[in-house]
Amino acid sequence: MKKKLNKINFSSWINKLILKKGKALKVSSIIDVLLLLLVKRSKKNPFFIINKAINNVAPSFIIKEVNIGKKRDKTFYIPVFIVSKHNRRRIALNWLISFALKKKGSFVDNLALEFLDAFHNKGLVKQKLDLLNAQVLEHRSNLKFRWK
C-alpha cells in the first residue's frame, strides 16, 4: 500500500527540515503559499507535483568515505545503496529546500520553482543527482571495500 503525501505529512517534513526552533504557524503559512503558487503555475494538483518532484530527484546511492590500510592512510569513496524509501525522500526534500534557501529572493517562490524544476527533471537538484550518479559510476570499483 503506497503512502500518499498530504498536507499534514508534508508540513511535518518541512517543519523538521526548514525551521529548527519550531515556528509551526510560519511553516503552515509557507506551505499554504507554496501550494497556491504550485496550483497557479502548473494548473495541476500540488501534492502530485510535490510527490513527482521528490521521486524524480531522490537518490538511489550515496557516497561514503572510508579509510583503509594499516595506518588508515588510504581514503576510498564507496557508493552505498539507500534501501529505505523514506531516507531517499528525506535527502531529496533536503536538497530541494537547501537549493531554495541558497537562491536570492523569496524563499517560497524559490521553493516553488525548485519543485517545478524537479517535476520537469530540470534544475540544480537534478544536476546534483546527475553528479552523484556520475561519482557512483566512477567509484564503483571500490565496492570491494564496503565492509571494511
Helices and strands as residue ranges (DSSP letters): H 7-17, H 24-42, H 46-57, E 61-68, E 74-81, H 85-102, H 107-119, H 124-138, G 140-145
